[in-house]
Amino acid sequence: MTTTAMRPAPAGGRAAISARTLRRDRWWLAPLLTVLGLSAWLAYGLVRIYMHKWYWVEDHHYLTPFYSPCITDRCVPDAAHFGRVLPDWWIIPEAAFSLPFLLLFRLTCYYYRRAYYRSYWASPPACAVPDGHQRYTGETRFPLIFQNGHRYAFYAALIISVINTFDTVVAFRGADGGVGFGLGNLILLGNVVMLCGYTVSCHSCRHIIGGRLKHFSRHPVRYRLWTFVSRLNGKHMQLAWITLATLVVTDFYVMAVAAGWFSDLRFFN
């Protein structure tokens, strides 16, 4: 305890501690790593979606999730599973229908809110460390009031997860029209499993399944689903970071094979 902390404080007042915080550990490390990790991922993602190439492997039907669904006139016809409805303008990404909703889903995610509130906004940067802002109005005013739309972004993310699953199934078509798979299939499959896990572990999904039920005994199926989602929800933070990594690995692998840097390791057909 410091000398000032030992002084009796006025009624209703606080201890007269001049230091910003009494924490002696590296409390700033976690916010710093979060800034570096998220910034690196955003930089990679922006570069990739505006490269407008190396997103489709014709021989093995690999489509990177950064370009799915591919809907602009630039898209290779075989990669445009849902049609090419947008013009060939460089500022429009190939996955213009999915990327805004996925970004909104992550931005409004309960974990990501905590992550970038603490790291980018220092609000607060860590426990027992003062907020970097003079006042806090919560998520009741513009622009943070839009955070309450998270559940609607969840519905969009759920649809996009189905599309990513469809892309993964399509990639199992072999060169002769039968079934074939290689290392790329395993990477695509692992990525979509993690993405589905992250989406389903969402707090909104948990609430939609069982949040309004008053008697679980009357809804045994929904109770089992709620229990399963609740267990996943406990891993939501880990899944949030894992999916960022799997997205980059999947995109990079498809890009490398499409660019001819190396060939896909085929196991069958």
N, C-alpha and C positions, 0 to 999 in steps of 0.2 A: 504493500500500500504506500502511496505517496503522501507527503505531508498535507497537501491540499485535500486529498481524499479523506484524511482523518478529521478534518475540520467539520464541525456540525453544520449541516446545510440548513438554510431557512425552511420554514414550514412550506411544503409543497414544491420546494426547489430541488435542484440537482447538485451533485458533487462538483466542486469547482476544479475540474481537471483540464488543464490547458492542452495536454497532448491530444492528438487526433484520435488515437486509440492506444490502449495498453497492451494490445496483442504483440507478442515478440516473435511469433512464427512467420513464415513466408505466406501470409494471407493473400498477397497480391499475385501469387504464382498461378492459381486456378483461373482468375479472370484473364491474365495475360495469355495463358495457353488457349483459352476459349477464343480470344480475339484472333490469335494466330491461326488456329484451326479453322474457324469459320471463314476468316478472310481468305485463306489459301483455297478453301473449297469453292467459295464464290468466284474467285479469280479464275480457277480452272474451269468452272462451269460456264462463265461468260465467254472465255476463249473458245471453248468447244462448241457452244451452240451457234457462234457466229463464224465458225470455220466453214460451215456449209459443205462439208465433205467428210469422207471416211467414217460413215455411220452405218453402212450396209455391206454385208458380206454375201454376195450373190450365191456363191457355191454352197454355203451352209445356212442361208436364210437368217443370219444374225443381224438384229437391229438393236442399236444401242438405246437404252432407256432415255437418254438425253434428246433423242429424235423421235420419240414415240408418243402418240401416233404421228406419222409423217404426212402432212396435209398441204404442203405448198407445191407449186408447180415445179420447183427444183427437185422434188423427191423422185427417186428412181421408181418407176411404175410398180415393180414387184414389192417395194418397201412401203408403198402407200396402200395399206390394207383397208383403209376407210375412205379412200378417195383423195384427190388433190383439189381442195376447194379455195385455197388462198393464193394470191398472186406471188410471183417470183420477185420479191422486193427484199433486199439484203437485210433490212432492219427487222423483218418478220422471221422469227425462228421456225424451223420445220415443225416443231412440236408446240406451235402457238396456242393450241387449245388446252394443252395439259400443263405446261410450265407455269402459267399464272396461278392456276388453282393449287398446284403443288407448292409453289412458293408461299401462297396464302396459308395453306395448311401448316407449313413449317413455321411461318412467322407467328401464327396465332397459337401454336402448340404450347401447352402449359410448361413443358420443360424448356423449350427454346425461349420462351418469355423470360424465364428465370435466368437463362444463360446470357442472353444479350442485354437484359436489364442490368445485370451485375457487371458484365465485362465492358460493353460499349458505352453504357450510360452511367455506370458506377452508381446504381440506384437500388440498394447499396452494393458496393463491391464485395463485401464479405460480412459475416456475422460480427457484431460488436465493432463495426467500422462505420462511421457516419456517412450518410447519404451525400452524394456529390451535388445535390440540388437543394435549393433553399426551401422548397415546399413540394408536397406530394399530393396530387389530386386523384390518384388512382386511375382506374379504367372507366371513368364516368364522363370524360370529356374528349373532344377531338384532339388527336387522332386515335387515342388508345381505346376509345369506346368501340371501335371496330373489332377489337379482340374478342368481343362477345359473339362474333359470327363464326367462331371456330367450328361449331357443330355442323354448319352448312358446308364449310370447307372439307369437313370429314367425309360427307357424302360424295363430294367430287373426287377426293382422294381414293375412296373405295372403288369408284367406277374406273379410275385410272389404274388401280391395282389389278382389276380384271383385264384391262387392256394389256398391261405388262405380262400377265399370265398367258394371255392369248399369244403374244409375241414369243414367249418362251416355248409354248407348245408347237408353234409353227416352225421354230428352229430345229425341231427334231425330225423334220423331213429330210430324207437322204437324197443323194444326187440322182438316184434312179426312181425317185418317187416313193420309195419305201421309208422305213425308219432308219435314222442314222444319228449318231451323236459323237461328240468330241469334247475336248476340254472347254471349248466355248459354251457348249450346252450346260455343262456343270456350273460354270460361272454365272450364266444367265439364270439357271435354276436357283442357285444359292442366293443370288441377288433378289429374285422375286419372292422367295420365302422370307427373307429378312424384311423386305418392304411390306409384305402382308402382315408380318408380325408387328412391325412398328405401327402400321395403320390400325390394326385391330386392338393393339394395346392402348390406343388413345383414350383419354379420360372421357371424351364425349361418347365413344363407343360403349364404354362401361356404363355410363349413365343411361344411354338409350336402351340398353339391354335390360337393366334391372334397377335403374335409379328411381323410378316412380312406383315400384311395386311396394305394397304395404304388407303383403303376406307371401313370402317365398314358398310356403307350403302349398299354396294354390297354383303355383307356376313352377313345377319341378324342372321343366326343360329350360326355361329362362334362367332359373337359379343355377343350373349346371353351367350354362353358357356364361353367366355373370361371374361365377367362381373361376372359370377358365380365364376370362378376360382380366379379372382382378389379379391373377397370378402374373399374367403378361404385363399388366400395368405397373407392377413393381419393378419391371425391367425396362420401362419406357425410356429412361435416360440412356441406358446402354444401347438399346435398339436405335435410338436417334443417332448416335455416333457411329454405330456399326453400319447403318444404311448409308451414311455419307461415304464411308470407306468402300462399301460394296458397289455403290454407284460409280465411283471413280475407277475402281478396278475393272468393272464390267465395261465401262465406256472406253477405257484405255486399251483393253484387250481387243474389243471390236475394232477400234481405230487402227491398232497395230496390224491386225490381220487384213483389214480393208486396204490399208496403205501398202501392204506387201512387205512390211518389216520382218515378219516371220509368218510361217504357215500354222494353221490350226492343227493341234495334235488330235488326230482322229482315232477313236477306239473301235468304231463300227460304221461301215458304209460311208 
